[in-house]
Amino acid sequence: MIFFLYFLKNSRPTSRFAVSVNRKIGNSVQRNFIKRKMKEWFRMNSHLLADPHDLWVSMKSRFDRCQAAQVERLFIEALVKINYR
C-alpha cells in the first residue's frame, strides 16, 4: 500500500487537494519530492473528476524517481474511480 486516498464531494466550484507525508517516510528532501509530484499529478489530472471533491492523500511509503510513473498510474486510476462512487 503506497497511499490512502480519502475523498468527499463538496459544494464548491473547484476541487481541493491535500497531501500528508509522515516524517518516518524519509528526510525532508524525499518528503517534499513526494508532495510536489502528488500536487503536480492532481493539477494535471483534476479534469478527470466529474464533480468537485475534497481529496486528501496520506502517504504510507516512499517512492523515488524510478517508481514515480507507477505511483502516478495508481493515482490517476484512483481519480477515475472516484466518479463511479
Secondary structure, 3 states (H helix, E strand, C coil): CCEEEEEEECCCCCCEEEEEECHHHCCHHHHHHHHHHHHHHHHHHHHHCCCCEEEEEEECCCCCCCCHHHHHHHHHHHHHHHCCC
